[in-house]
Amino acid sequence: MQFLKNCFDEHAEKDKDKDTMTKKELADMLREQFDITENHFVSQFYNDMDKDGDDKITFKEYMAYLAKLFEGF
């Protein structure tokens, strides 16, 4: 859990808003931490995470998505 929080915090703070993550910040995190480089995967992750459609991912949206993703494990 702490690893996921650290990943979010490290990448969300790259712009002026440390409480949300942009699509570019998400792409950087996925590339650096998980070796995911395919643009269509990044777009899919981003669109699935951004539940309220405000073009930002909050930590709550991030964790809700990951919880759903890992639900079966």
PDB file of N, CA, C and O in Angstrom:
ATOM      1  N   MET A   1       0.822  -1.195   0.000  1.00  0.00           N
ATOM      2  CA  MET A   1       0.000   0.000   0.000  1.00  0.00           C
ATOM      3  C   MET A   1       0.866   1.260   0.000  1.00  0.00           C
ATOM      4  O   MET A   1       0.596   2.208  -0.737  1.00  0.00           O
ATOM      5  N   GLN A   2       1.904   1.259   0.830  1.00  0.00           N
ATOM      6  CA  GLN A   2       2.771   2.437   0.909  1.00  0.00           C
ATOM      7  C   GLN A   2       3.479   2.678  -0.425  1.00  0.00           C
ATOM      8  O   GLN A   2       3.680   3.825  -0.824  1.00  0.00           O
ATOM      9  N   PHE A   3       3.857   1.601  -1.112  1.00  0.00           N
ATOM     10  CA  PHE A   3       4.499   1.739  -2.421  1.00  0.00           C
ATOM     11  C   PHE A   3       3.580   2.480  -3.393  1.00  0.00           C
ATOM     12  O   PHE A   3       4.024   3.373  -4.115  1.00  0.00           O
ATOM     13  N   LEU A   4       2.304   2.108  -3.409  1.00  0.00           N
ATOM     14  CA  LEU A   4       1.344   2.745  -4.314  1.00  0.00           C
ATOM     15  C   LEU A   4       1.152   4.217  -3.969  1.00  0.00           C
ATOM     16  O   LEU A   4       1.055   5.057  -4.863  1.00  0.00           O
ATOM     17  N   LYS A   5       1.097   4.531  -2.686  1.00  0.00           N
ATOM     18  CA  LYS A   5       0.976   5.930  -2.244  1.00  0.00           C
ATOM     19  C   LYS A   5       2.214   6.712  -2.646  1.00  0.00           C
ATOM     20  O   LYS A   5       2.106   7.833  -3.143  1.00  0.00           O
ATOM     21  N   ASN A   6       3.385   6.134  -2.437  1.00  0.00           N
ATOM     22  CA  ASN A   6       4.636   6.805  -2.808  1.00  0.00           C
ATOM     23  C   ASN A   6       4.703   7.064  -4.307  1.00  0.00           C
ATOM     24  O   ASN A   6       5.140   8.133  -4.733  1.00  0.00           O
ATOM     25  N   CYS A   7       4.273   6.091  -5.110  1.00  0.00           N
ATOM     26  CA  CYS A   7       4.257   6.272  -6.573  1.00  0.00           C
ATOM     27  C   CYS A   7       3.366   7.447  -6.948  1.00  0.00           C
ATOM     28  O   CYS A   7       3.753   8.298  -7.749  1.00  0.00           O
ATOM     29  N   PHE A   8       2.181   7.489  -6.372  1.00  0.00           N
ATOM     30  CA  PHE A   8       1.255   8.581  -6.672  1.00  0.00           C
ATOM     31  C   PHE A   8       1.872   9.915  -6.273  1.00  0.00           C
ATOM     32  O   PHE A   8       1.926  10.846  -7.078  1.00  0.00           O
ATOM     33  N   ASP A   9       2.334  10.005  -5.038  1.00  0.00           N
ATOM     34  CA  ASP A   9       2.880  11.268  -4.525  1.00  0.00           C
ATOM     35  C   ASP A   9       4.071  11.750  -5.339  1.00  0.00           C
ATOM     36  O   ASP A   9       4.172  12.932  -5.666  1.00  0.00           O
ATOM     37  N   GLU A  10       4.963  10.836  -5.660  1.00  0.00           N
ATOM     38  CA  GLU A  10       6.170  11.195  -6.409  1.00  0.00           C
ATOM     39  C   GLU A  10       5.830  11.799  -7.766  1.00  0.00           C
ATOM     40  O   GLU A  10       6.465  12.761  -8.198  1.00  0.00           O
ATOM     41  N   HIS A  11       4.842  11.242  -8.429  1.00  0.00           N
ATOM     42  CA  HIS A  11       4.519  11.700  -9.779  1.00  0.00           C
ATOM     43  C   HIS A  11       3.495  12.829  -9.793  1.00  0.00           C
ATOM     44  O   HIS A  11       3.524  13.673 -10.688  1.00  0.00           O
ATOM     45  N   ALA A  12       2.601  12.858  -8.825  1.00  0.00           N
ATOM     46  CA  ALA A  12       1.597  13.930  -8.777  1.00  0.00           C
ATOM     47  C   ALA A  12       2.239  15.272  -8.482  1.00  0.00           C
ATOM     48  O   ALA A  12       1.732  16.307  -8.917  1.00  0.00           O
ATOM     49  N   GLU A  13       3.323  15.275  -7.764  1.00  0.00           N
ATOM     50  CA  GLU A  13       3.942  16.551  -7.375  1.00  0.00           C
ATOM     51  C   GLU A  13       4.811  17.163  -8.462  1.00  0.00           C
ATOM     52  O   GLU A  13       5.428  18.205  -8.241  1.00  0.00           O
ATOM     53  N   LYS A  14       4.869  16.539  -9.626  1.00  0.00           N
ATOM     54  CA  LYS A  14       5.695  17.080 -10.713  1.00  0.00           C
ATOM     55  C   LYS A  14       5.122  18.370 -11.293  1.00  0.00           C
ATOM     56  O   LYS A  14       5.858  19.173 -11.866  1.00  0.00           O
ATOM     57  N   ASP A  15       3.821  18.570 -11.149  1.00  0.00           N
ATOM     58  CA  ASP A  15       3.250  19.859 -11.556  1.00  0.00           C
ATOM     59  C   ASP A  15       2.875  20.626 -10.286  1.00  0.00           C
ATOM     60  O   ASP A  15       3.263  20.236  -9.185  1.00  0.00           O
ATOM     61  N   LYS A  16       2.148  21.679 -10.436  1.00  0.00           N
ATOM     62  CA  LYS A  16       1.829  22.535  -9.287  1.00  0.00           C
ATOM     63  C   LYS A  16       0.793  21.929  -8.347  1.00  0.00           C
ATOM     64  O   LYS A  16       0.677  22.365  -7.202  1.00  0.00           O
ATOM     65  N   ASP A  17       0.045  20.941  -8.802  1.00  0.00           N
ATOM     66  CA  ASP A  17      -1.017  20.345  -7.985  1.00  0.00           C
ATOM     67  C   ASP A  17      -0.579  18.974  -7.492  1.00  0.00           C
ATOM     68  O   ASP A  17      -0.661  17.992  -8.230  1.00  0.00           O
ATOM     69  N   LYS A  18      -0.120  18.903  -6.263  1.00  0.00           N
ATOM     70  CA  LYS A  18       0.395  17.645  -5.726  1.00  0.00           C
ATOM     71  C   LYS A  18      -0.710  16.673  -5.309  1.00  0.00           C
ATOM     72  O   LYS A  18      -0.424  15.532  -4.948  1.00  0.00           O
ATOM     73  N   ASP A  19      -1.970  17.116  -5.354  1.00  0.00           N
ATOM     74  CA  ASP A  19      -3.087  16.269  -4.941  1.00  0.00           C
ATOM     75  C   ASP A  19      -3.737  15.514  -6.086  1.00  0.00           C
ATOM     76  O   ASP A  19      -4.584  14.649  -5.862  1.00  0.00           O
ATOM     77  N   THR A  20      -3.342  15.838  -7.319  1.00  0.00           N
ATOM     78  CA  THR A  20      -3.910  15.156  -8.479  1.00  0.00           C
ATOM     79  C   THR A  20      -2.801  14.802  -9.463  1.00  0.00           C
ATOM     80  O   THR A  20      -1.708  15.369  -9.433  1.00  0.00           O
ATOM     81  N   MET A  21      -3.115  13.854 -10.329  1.00  0.00           N
ATOM     82  CA  MET A  21      -2.160  13.409 -11.332  1.00  0.00           C
ATOM     83  C   MET A  21      -2.725  13.696 -12.720  1.00  0.00           C
ATOM     84  O   MET A  21      -3.891  13.412 -12.996  1.00  0.00           O
ATOM     85  N   THR A  22      -1.895  14.257 -13.585  1.00  0.00           N
ATOM     86  CA  THR A  22      -2.275  14.497 -14.973  1.00  0.00           C
ATOM     87  C   THR A  22      -2.029  13.230 -15.790  1.00  0.00           C
ATOM     88  O   THR A  22      -1.436  12.269 -15.302  1.00  0.00           O
ATOM     89  N   LYS A  23      -2.489  13.244 -17.027  1.00  0.00           N
ATOM     90  CA  LYS A  23      -2.256  12.094 -17.904  1.00  0.00           C
ATOM     91  C   LYS A  23      -0.763  11.894 -18.140  1.00  0.00           C
ATOM     92  O   LYS A  23      -0.293  10.757 -18.173  1.00  0.00           O
ATOM     93  N   LYS A  24      -0.013  12.979 -18.304  1.00  0.00           N
ATOM     94  CA  LYS A  24       1.429  12.864 -18.506  1.00  0.00           C
ATOM     95  C   LYS A  24       2.107  12.287 -17.270  1.00  0.00           C
ATOM     96  O   LYS A  24       3.000  11.447 -17.384  1.00  0.00           O
ATOM     97  N   GLU A  25       1.692  12.728 -16.103  1.00  0.00           N
ATOM     98  CA  GLU A  25       2.275  12.196 -14.866  1.00  0.00           C
ATOM     99  C   GLU A  25       1.960  10.708 -14.717  1.00  0.00           C
ATOM    100  O   GLU A  25       2.814   9.932 -14.290  1.00  0.00           O
ATOM    101  N   LEU A  26       0.741  10.313 -15.067  1.00  0.00           N
ATOM    102  CA  LEU A  26       0.385   8.895 -15.020  1.00  0.00           C
ATOM    103  C   LEU A  26       1.233   8.106 -16.007  1.00  0.00           C
ATOM    104  O   LEU A  26       1.738   7.035 -15.673  1.00  0.00           O
ATOM    105  N   ALA A  27       1.393   8.626 -17.221  1.00  0.00           N
ATOM    106  CA  ALA A  27       2.209   7.949 -18.232  1.00  0.00           C
ATOM    107  C   ALA A  27       3.644   7.780 -17.739  1.00  0.00           C
ATOM    108  O   ALA A  27       4.239   6.717 -17.914  1.00  0.00           O
ATOM    109  N   ASP A  28       4.198   8.815 -17.127  1.00  0.00           N
ATOM    110  CA  ASP A  28       5.559   8.730 -16.579  1.00  0.00           C
ATOM    111  C   ASP A  28       5.641   7.667 -15.491  1.00  0.00           C
ATOM    112  O   ASP A  28       6.585   6.879 -15.464  1.00  0.00           O
ATOM    113  N   MET A  29       4.660   7.640 -14.598  1.00  0.00           N
ATOM    114  CA  MET A  29       4.654   6.657 -13.518  1.00  0.00           C
ATOM    115  C   MET A  29       4.549   5.237 -14.065  1.00  0.00           C
ATOM    116  O   MET A  29       5.293   4.352 -13.641  1.00  0.00           O
ATOM    117  N   LEU A  30       3.633   5.014 -15.001  1.00  0.00           N
ATOM    118  CA  LEU A  30       3.459   3.675 -15.568  1.00  0.00           C
ATOM    119  C   LEU A  30       4.720   3.207 -16.283  1.00  0.00           C
ATOM    120  O   LEU A  30       5.085   2.033 -16.209  1.00  0.00           O
ATOM    121  N   ARG A  31       5.383   4.130 -16.977  1.00  0.00           N
ATOM    122  CA  ARG A  31       6.615   3.787 -17.681  1.00  0.00           C
ATOM    123  C   ARG A  31       7.735   3.474 -16.683  1.00  0.00           C
ATOM    124  O   ARG A  31       8.396   2.442 -16.795  1.00  0.00           O
ATOM    125  N   GLU A  32       7.944   4.351 -15.725  1.00  0.00           N
ATOM    126  CA  GLU A  32       9.064   4.205 -14.792  1.00  0.00           C
ATOM    127  C   GLU A  32       8.885   3.055 -13.803  1.00  0.00           C
ATOM    128  O   GLU A  32       9.842   2.338 -13.512  1.00  0.00           O
ATOM    129  N   GLN A  33       7.686   2.873 -13.291  1.00  0.00           N
ATOM    130  CA  GLN A  33       7.466   1.882 -12.237  1.00  0.00           C
ATOM    131  C   GLN A  33       7.055   0.507 -12.755  1.00  0.00           C
ATOM    132  O   GLN A  33       7.366  -0.511 -12.137  1.00  0.00           O
ATOM    133  N   PHE A  34       6.352   0.478 -13.898  1.00  0.00           N
ATOM    134  CA  PHE A  34       5.763  -0.776 -14.358  1.00  0.00           C
ATOM    135  C   PHE A  34       6.113  -1.130 -15.800  1.00  0.00           C
ATOM    136  O   PHE A  34       5.607  -2.116 -16.335  1.00  0.00           O
ATOM    137  N   ASP A  35       6.968  -0.340 -16.428  1.00  0.00           N
ATOM    138  CA  ASP A  35       7.418  -0.570 -17.800  1.00  0.00           C
ATOM    139  C   ASP A  35       6.253  -0.645 -18.800  1.00  0.00           C
ATOM    140  O   ASP A  35       6.304  -1.405 -19.767  1.00  0.00           O
ATOM    141  N   ILE A  36       5.219   0.143 -18.558  1.00  0.00           N
ATOM    142  CA  ILE A  36       4.081   0.234 -19.478  1.00  0.00           C
ATOM    143  C   ILE A  36       4.298   1.462 -20.349  1.00  0.00           C
ATOM    144  O   ILE A  36       4.296   2.591 -19.857  1.00  0.00           O
ATOM    145  N   THR A  37       4.485   1.236 -21.641  1.00  0.00           N
ATOM    146  CA  THR A  37       4.809   2.340 -22.542  1.00  0.00           C
ATOM    147  C   THR A  37       3.788   2.537 -23.659  1.00  0.00           C
ATOM    148  O   THR A  37       3.817   3.554 -24.351  1.00  0.00           O
ATOM    149  N   GLU A  38       2.901   1.589 -23.838  1.00  0.00           N
ATOM    150  CA  GLU A  38       1.921   1.666 -24.921  1.00  0.00           C
ATOM    151  C   GLU A  38       0.908   2.777 -24.640  1.00  0.00           C
ATOM    152  O   GLU A  38       0.257   2.775 -23.596  1.00  0.00           O
ATOM    153  N   ASN A  39       0.776   3.718 -25.564  1.00  0.00           N
ATOM    154  CA  ASN A  39      -0.131   4.856 -25.375  1.00  0.00           C
ATOM    155  C   ASN A  39      -1.579   4.438 -25.166  1.00  0.00           C
ATOM    156  O   ASN A  39      -2.304   5.066 -24.395  1.00  0.00           O
ATOM    157  N   HIS A  40      -2.004   3.379 -25.850  1.00  0.00           N
ATOM    158  CA  HIS A  40      -3.402   2.967 -25.690  1.00  0.00           C
ATOM    159  C   HIS A  40      -3.662   2.423 -24.286  1.00  0.00           C
ATOM    160  O   HIS A  40      -4.762   2.586 -23.759  1.00  0.00           O
ATOM    161  N   PHE A  41      -2.662   1.775 -23.669  1.00  0.00           N
ATOM    162  CA  PHE A  41      -2.819   1.320 -22.286  1.00  0.00           C
ATOM    163  C   PHE A  41      -2.879   2.506 -21.330  1.00  0.00           C
ATOM    164  O   PHE A  41      -3.706   2.537 -20.418  1.00  0.00           O
ATOM    165  N   VAL A  42      -2.004   3.474 -21.542  1.00  0.00           N
ATOM    166  CA  VAL A  42      -1.998   4.677 -20.701  1.00  0.00           C
ATOM    167  C   VAL A  42      -3.345   5.383 -20.800  1.00  0.00           C
ATOM    168  O   VAL A  42      -3.923   5.764 -19.782  1.00  0.00           O
ATOM    169  N   SER A  43      -3.846   5.557 -22.014  1.00  0.00           N
ATOM    170  CA  SER A  43      -5.141   6.219 -22.204  1.00  0.00           C
ATOM    171  C   SER A  43      -6.269   5.445 -21.534  1.00  0.00           C
ATOM    172  O   SER A  43      -7.151   6.036 -20.912  1.00  0.00           O
ATOM    173  N   GLN A  44      -6.237   4.130 -21.662  1.00  0.00           N
ATOM    174  CA  GLN A  44      -7.279   3.306 -21.044  1.00  0.00           C
ATOM    175  C   GLN A  44      -7.229   3.417 -19.526  1.00  0.00           C
ATOM    176  O   GLN A  44      -8.261   3.611 -18.884  1.00  0.00           O
ATOM    177  N   PHE A  45      -6.026   3.295 -18.945  1.00  0.00           N
ATOM    178  CA  PHE A  45      -5.881   3.449 -17.493  1.00  0.00           C
ATOM    179  C   PHE A  45      -6.400   4.814 -17.053  1.00  0.00           C
ATOM    180  O   PHE A  45      -7.166   4.917 -16.094  1.00  0.00           O
ATOM    181  N   TYR A  46      -5.978   5.855 -17.758  1.00  0.00           N
ATOM    182  CA  TYR A  46      -6.350   7.219 -17.386  1.00  0.00           C
ATOM    183  C   TYR A  46      -7.864   7.417 -17.445  1.00  0.00           C
ATOM    184  O   TYR A  46      -8.465   7.938 -16.505  1.00  0.00           O
ATOM    185  N   ASN A  47      -8.467   7.004 -18.540  1.00  0.00           N
ATOM    186  CA  ASN A  47      -9.914   7.168 -18.700  1.00  0.00           C
ATOM    187  C   ASN A  47     -10.694   6.363 -17.664  1.00  0.00           C
ATOM    188  O   ASN A  47     -11.721   6.820 -17.163  1.00  0.00           O
ATOM    189  N   ASP A  48     -10.208   5.171 -17.346  1.00  0.00           N
ATOM    190  CA  ASP A  48     -10.873   4.348 -16.335  1.00  0.00           C
ATOM    191  C   ASP A  48     -10.724   4.941 -14.935  1.00  0.00           C
ATOM    192  O   ASP A  48     -11.639   4.839 -14.119  1.00  0.00           O
ATOM    193  N   MET A  49      -9.590   5.554 -14.656  1.00  0.00           N
ATOM    194  CA  MET A  49      -9.353   6.137 -13.328  1.00  0.00           C
ATOM    195  C   MET A  49     -10.113   7.435 -13.116  1.00  0.00           C
ATOM    196  O   MET A  49     -10.608   7.686 -12.017  1.00  0.00           O
ATOM    197  N   ASP A  50     -10.214   8.257 -14.139  1.00  0.00           N
ATOM    198  CA  ASP A  50     -10.814   9.592 -14.008  1.00  0.00           C
ATOM    199  C   ASP A  50     -12.339   9.488 -14.014  1.00  0.00           C
ATOM    200  O   ASP A  50     -12.991   9.832 -15.000  1.00  0.00           O
ATOM    201  N   LYS A  51     -12.888   9.016 -12.918  1.00  0.00           N
ATOM    202  CA  LYS A  51     -14.325   8.743 -12.823  1.00  0.00           C
ATOM    203  C   LYS A  51     -15.191   9.983 -12.966  1.00  0.00           C
ATOM    204  O   LYS A  51     -16.283   9.902 -13.527  1.00  0.00           O
ATOM    205  N   ASP A  52     -14.731  11.134 -12.472  1.00  0.00           N
ATOM    206  CA  ASP A  52     -15.568  12.329 -12.543  1.00  0.00           C
ATOM    207  C   ASP A  52     -15.331  13.152 -13.808  1.00  0.00           C
ATOM    208  O   ASP A  52     -15.988  14.172 -14.014  1.00  0.00           O
ATOM    209  N   GLY A  53     -14.397  12.714 -14.657  1.00  0.00           N
ATOM    210  CA  GLY A  53     -14.177  13.358 -15.944  1.00  0.00           C
ATOM    211  C   GLY A  53     -13.589  14.752 -15.896  1.00  0.00           C
ATOM    212  O   GLY A  53     -13.789  15.543 -16.818  1.00  0.00           O
ATOM    213  N   ASP A  54     -12.857  15.066 -14.819  1.00  0.00           N
ATOM    214  CA  ASP A  54     -12.296  16.417 -14.694  1.00  0.00           C
ATOM    215  C   ASP A  54     -10.867  16.530 -15.230  1.00  0.00           C
ATOM    216  O   ASP A  54     -10.197  17.539 -15.015  1.00  0.00           O
ATOM    217  N   ASP A  55     -10.408  15.493 -15.927  1.00  0.00           N
ATOM    218  CA  ASP A  55      -9.056  15.451 -16.504  1.00  0.00           C
ATOM    219  C   ASP A  55      -7.952  15.501 -15.456  1.00  0.00           C
ATOM    220  O   ASP A  55      -6.853  15.984 -15.727  1.00  0.00           O
ATOM    221  N   LYS A  56      -8.246  15.002 -14.265  1.00  0.00           N
ATOM    222  CA  LYS A  56      -7.260  14.856 -13.197  1.00  0.00           C
ATOM    223  C   LYS A  56      -7.590  13.580 -12.443  1.00  0.00           C
ATOM    224  O   LYS A  56      -8.754  13.194 -12.339  1.00  0.00           O
ATOM    225  N   ILE A  57      -6.573  12.935 -11.922  1.00  0.00           N
ATOM    226  CA  ILE A  57      -6.789  11.745 -11.116  1.00  0.00           C
ATOM    227  C   ILE A  57      -6.444  12.087  -9.672  1.00  0.00           C
ATOM    228  O   ILE A  57      -5.325  12.502  -9.368  1.00  0.00           O
ATOM    229  N   THR A  58      -7.415  11.906  -8.793  1.00  0.00           N
ATOM    230  CA  THR A  58      -7.160  12.090  -7.371  1.00  0.00           C
ATOM    231  C   THR A  58      -6.609  10.785  -6.800  1.00  0.00           C
ATOM    232  O   THR A  58      -6.680   9.736  -7.440  1.00  0.00           O
ATOM    233  N   PHE A  59      -6.067  10.863  -5.607  1.00  0.00           N
ATOM    234  CA  PHE A  59      -5.574   9.646  -4.963  1.00  0.00           C
ATOM    235  C   PHE A  59      -6.723   8.667  -4.736  1.00  0.00           C
ATOM    236  O   PHE A  59      -6.542   7.455  -4.858  1.00  0.00           O
ATOM    237  N   LYS A  60      -7.886   9.181  -4.411  1.00  0.00           N
ATOM    238  CA  LYS A  60      -9.057   8.322  -4.201  1.00  0.00           C
ATOM    239  C   LYS A  60      -9.425   7.575  -5.484  1.00  0.00           C
ATOM    240  O   LYS A  60      -9.698   6.376  -5.442  1.00  0.00           O
ATOM    241  N   GLU A  61      -9.434   8.268  -6.618  1.00  0.00           N
ATOM    242  CA  GLU A  61      -9.738   7.621  -7.900  1.00  0.00           C
ATOM    243  C   GLU A  61      -8.670   6.578  -8.238  1.00  0.00           C
ATOM    244  O   GLU A  61      -8.982   5.485  -8.711  1.00  0.00           O
ATOM    245  N   TYR A  62      -7.433   6.926  -7.993  1.00  0.00           N
ATOM    246  CA  TYR A  62      -6.291   6.037  -8.254  1.00  0.00           C
ATOM    247  C   TYR A  62      -6.430   4.746  -7.450  1.00  0.00           C
ATOM    248  O   TYR A  62      -6.304   3.652  -7.999  1.00  0.00           O
ATOM    249  N   MET A  63      -6.688   4.877  -6.148  1.00  0.00           N
ATOM    250  CA  MET A  63      -6.790   3.697  -5.293  1.00  0.00           C
ATOM    251  C   MET A  63      -8.045   2.886  -5.592  1.00  0.00           C
ATOM    252  O   MET A  63      -8.009   1.657  -5.535  1.00  0.00           O
ATOM    253  N   ALA A  64      -9.146   3.544  -5.908  1.00  0.00           N
ATOM    254  CA  ALA A  64     -10.378   2.823  -6.250  1.00  0.00           C
ATOM    255  C   ALA A  64     -10.163   1.975  -7.499  1.00  0.00           C
ATOM    256  O   ALA A  64     -10.619   0.834  -7.564  1.00  0.00           O
ATOM    257  N   TYR A  65      -9.472   2.529  -8.483  1.00  0.00           N
ATOM    258  CA  TYR A  65      -9.190   1.786  -9.708  1.00  0.00           C
ATOM    259  C   TYR A  65      -8.288   0.586  -9.417  1.00  0.00           C
ATOM    260  O   TYR A  65      -8.550  -0.524  -9.880  1.00  0.00           O
ATOM    261  N   LEU A  66      -7.222   0.822  -8.643  1.00  0.00           N
ATOM    262  CA  LEU A  66      -6.297  -0.271  -8.335  1.00  0.00           C
ATOM    263  C   LEU A  66      -6.971  -1.359  -7.511  1.00  0.00           C
ATOM    264  O   LEU A  66      -6.705  -2.542  -7.720  1.00  0.00           O
ATOM    265  N   ALA A  67      -7.837  -0.981  -6.581  1.00  0.00           N
ATOM    266  CA  ALA A  67      -8.569  -1.972  -5.786  1.00  0.00           C
ATOM    267  C   ALA A  67      -9.435  -2.841  -6.691  1.00  0.00           C
ATOM    268  O   ALA A  67      -9.493  -4.059  -6.528  1.00  0.00           O
ATOM    269  N   LYS A  68     -10.101  -2.207  -7.640  1.00  0.00           N
ATOM    270  CA  LYS A  68     -10.942  -2.957  -8.580  1.00  0.00           C
ATOM    271  C   LYS A  68     -10.083  -3.847  -9.483  1.00  0.00           C
ATOM    272  O   LYS A  68     -10.446  -4.987  -9.770  1.00  0.00           O
ATOM    273  N   LEU A  69      -8.955  -3.320  -9.920  1.00  0.00           N
ATOM    274  CA  LEU A  69      -8.057  -4.064 -10.799  1.00  0.00           C
ATOM    275  C   LEU A  69      -7.528  -5.332 -10.126  1.00  0.00           C
ATOM    276  O   LEU A  69      -7.425  -6.381 -10.761  1.00  0.00           O
ATOM    277  N   PHE A  70      -7.195  -5.230  -8.842  1.00  0.00           N
ATOM    278  CA  PHE A  70      -6.600  -6.357  -8.116  1.00  0.00           C
ATOM    279  C   PHE A  70      -7.624  -7.162  -7.323  1.00  0.00           C
ATOM    280  O   PHE A  70      -7.246  -8.023  -6.529  1.00  0.00           O
ATOM    281  N   GLU A  71      -8.891  -6.901  -7.522  1.00  0.00           N
ATOM    282  CA  GLU A  71      -9.956  -7.551  -6.771  1.00  0.00           C
ATOM    283  C   GLU A  71      -9.885  -9.074  -6.816  1.00  0.00           C
ATOM    284  O   GLU A  71     -10.147  -9.726  -5.804  1.00  0.00           O
ATOM    285  N   GLY A  72      -9.550  -9.635  -7.921  1.00  0.00           N
ATOM    286  CA  GLY A  72      -9.548 -11.082  -8.067  1.00  0.00           C
ATOM    287  C   GLY A  72      -8.290 -11.792  -7.598  1.00  0.00           C
ATOM    288  O   GLY A  72      -8.217 -13.020  -7.642  1.00  0.00           O
ATOM    289  N   PHE A  73      -7.305 -11.036  -7.153  1.00  0.00           N
ATOM    290  CA  PHE A  73      -6.029 -11.658  -6.778  1.00  0.00           C
ATOM    291  C   PHE A  73      -5.975 -12.031  -5.336  1.00  0.00           C
ATOM    292  O   PHE A  73      -4.966 -12.564  -4.874  1.00  0.00           O
TER     293      PHE A  73
END
